[in-house]
């Protein structure tokens, strides 16, 4: 929230897969926006960071639901959010949630995959075990997480292209050419699928 408590707009920030709202990059971006009088709601998806719930029972669809709930919270306690920002899988969730948050004027993606299932590459060595046994403990960023088969199934069921095509907000796509986790070709596909107004910065 700006120091004077009078923002010109409200934004929601969705963090990346297995990250939290306290990631330094998220804090830096949020602080910069606040200096420009844009209030930013940072929150942890269910089962991560300071949130309640069990990460094992969550999936991509629950992340989308969390974003919609965050928007509802701002509507009830402040005023309708106008900006939705997402990083990596959080950006993919933002693209899907945007259609269900009518007050939005703009969506910003940072290193977003074109399809949520792209994230399966992070756990490619464990996918077979998860499919055969129903779950497995995987290492992501040096930390252990239990992933269930329902998580993989949900990733595969959610398709982005149609939602991106029907996006009614302005879209800003930010993607580093050096991104080794989500190739920049994903950003090009998002840009191609989206209608105007849109911008692509690398």
C-alpha positions in Angstrom: 0.0 0.0 0.0 1.3 3.5 -0.8 2.5 5.5 2.2 -0.5 7.9 2.1 -2.9 4.9 1.9 -4.5 6.2 -1.3 -3.5 4.0 -4.3 -4.6 4.8 -7.8 -5.0 1.0 -8.5 -4.9 -2.4 -6.9 -2.8 -5.3 -8.2 -2.5 -9.0 -7.3 0.8 -10.9 -7.7 0.8 -14.7 -8.2 4.1 -16.4 -7.4 5.8 -19.2 -9.2 5.5 -23.0 -8.7 6.6 -24.0 -5.2 7.8 -20.4 -4.5 6.2 -18.0 -2.0 5.2 -14.4 -1.9 8.5 -13.5 -0.2 10.6 -14.2 -3.3 13.0 -11.3 -3.6 12.0 -10.5 -7.2 8.3 -10.3 -6.2 9.2 -8.0 -3.3 11.2 -5.7 -5.6 8.5 -5.5 -8.2 5.8 -4.9 -5.6 7.8 -2.2 -3.9 8.4 -0.4 -7.2 4.7 -0.5 -8.0 3.8 0.8 -4.6 6.1 3.8 -5.2 4.0 4.5 -8.2 0.8 4.4 -6.0 -0.3 0.9 -7.0 -1.2 -1.3 -4.0 -0.1 -4.9 -4.4 -1.6 -8.0 -2.8 1.0 -10.7 -2.5 -0.2 -14.0 -1.1 0.9 -17.6 -0.9 -1.0 -20.3 -2.8 -2.6 -23.0 -0.7 -0.1 -25.2 1.1 2.9 -22.9 0.6 4.6 -20.2 2.7 2.3 -18.8 5.3 -0.9 -20.2 3.8 -3.0 -22.9 5.3 -3.8 -26.3 3.6 -1.7 -29.2 2.3 0.3 -28.6 -0.9 0.0 -32.3 -1.8 -3.7 -31.8 -2.3 -3.4 -28.7 -4.5 -3.1 -28.4 -8.2 -3.1 -25.8 -11.0 -6.9 -25.4 -10.8 -6.7 -24.6 -7.1 -4.1 -21.9 -7.9 -6.6 -20.3 -10.3 -9.3 -20.5 -7.6 -6.9 -18.9 -5.1 -6.4 -16.0 -7.4 -10.1 -15.5 -7.8 -10.5 -15.6 -4.0 -7.8 -13.0 -3.7 -9.6 -10.7 -6.1 -12.9 -11.2 -4.1 -11.0 -10.3 -0.9 -9.8 -7.0 -2.4 -13.3 -6.2 -3.8 -14.9 -6.7 -0.3 -12.2 -4.9 1.6 -10.9 -2.2 -0.7 -11.9 -1.8 -4.4 -11.9 -4.0 -7.4 -8.4 -5.0 -8.6 -7.3 -3.7 -12.0 -4.0 -5.5 -12.5 -3.0 -9.2 -12.3 0.6 -10.1 -12.3 2.0 -13.7 -12.4 5.4 -15.3 -12.5 6.0 -18.7 -14.2 3.2 -21.1 -13.4 1.6 -18.3 -11.4 1.4 -16.4 -14.7 -0.3 -19.3 -16.4 -2.8 -19.3 -13.6 -3.3 -15.5 -14.0 -4.1 -16.0 -17.7 -6.8 -18.4 -16.8 -8.2 -16.5 -13.8 -8.3 -13.2 -15.7 -11.5 -14.2 -17.5 -13.3 -14.6 -14.1 -12.2 -11.2 -12.6 -14.2 -8.7 -14.6 -12.6 -5.6 -13.1 -9.2 -6.3 -14.6 -7.7 -3.8 -17.0 -4.3 -5.5 -17.5 -2.5 -8.8 -17.1 1.3 -9.1 -16.8 3.1 -12.4 -17.3 6.8 -13.0 -16.3 8.4 -16.1 -17.7 5.0 -17.7 -18.3 4.7 -21.2 -19.9 2.2 -21.4 -22.8 0.7 -24.5 -21.3 0.6 -25.4 -17.6 1.9 -28.9 -18.4 5.2 -27.4 -19.3 6.1 -27.4 -15.6 6.2 -31.2 -15.7 9.7 -30.9 -17.2 10.9 -29.9 -13.8 9.9 -33.3 -12.5 10.4 -35.3 -15.7 12.5 -38.0 -13.9 9.7 -38.6 -11.4 6.6 -38.5 -13.7 6.6 -42.3 -14.4 6.7 -43.1 -10.7 3.9 -40.7 -9.9 1.8 -42.2 -12.7 2.5 -45.8 -11.5 2.2 -45.3 -7.8 -0.1 -42.3 -7.5 2.4 -40.0 -5.8 6.1 -39.4 -5.3 8.4 -37.1 -3.3 10.3 -34.9 -5.8 13.1 -32.3 -5.3 12.4 -28.8 -6.6 14.9 -26.1 -6.0 16.6 -28.4 -3.4 13.4 -28.8 -1.4 11.2 -32.0 -1.1 7.6 -31.8 -2.3 5.0 -34.7 -2.5 3.3 -34.6 -5.9 0.2 -36.7 -6.6 -1.0 -38.0 -9.9 -4.1 -35.7 -9.7 -1.6 -32.8 -9.9 -0.3 -34.1 -13.3 -3.7 -34.9 -14.6 -4.9 -31.4 -13.7 -2.0 -29.8 -15.6 -2.8 -31.8 -18.7 -6.5 -31.0 -18.6 -6.0 -27.2 -18.4 -5.4 -25.6 -21.8 -4.3 -22.0 -22.1 -4.7 -21.0 -25.8 -8.5 -20.6 -25.8 -8.4 -18.5 -22.6 -5.6 -16.3 -24.0 -7.5 -15.8 -27.2 -10.5 -14.6 -25.3 -8.6 -12.4 -22.9 -10.3 -9.0 -22.7 -7.6 -7.1 -20.9 -4.4 -5.5 -22.0 -1.5 -8.0 -21.9 2.2 -7.3 -21.1 4.5 -10.3 -21.6 7.9 -10.2 -20.0 10.3 -13.0 -20.7 14.1 -13.3 -20.6 15.8 -14.9 -23.6 18.2 -16.5 -21.1 15.3 -18.3 -19.3 16.5 -21.9 -19.0 13.3 -23.2 -17.3 10.7 -21.8 -19.5 12.0 -21.2 -23.0 11.1 -17.8 -24.6 9.2 -19.6 -27.4 6.4 -19.9 -24.8 6.2 -16.1 -24.7 6.0 -16.0 -28.5 3.1 -18.4 -28.5 1.2 -16.4 -25.8 1.8 -13.2 -27.8 0.5 -14.9 -31.0 -2.6 -16.2 -29.3 -3.5 -13.0 -27.6 -5.5 -10.2 -29.2 -4.6 -6.5 -28.9 -3.7 -4.5 -27.0 -0.6 -6.5 -26.1 3.2 -5.9 -25.7 6.1 -8.4 -25.6 9.4 -7.3 -23.8 12.5 -9.5 -23.8 
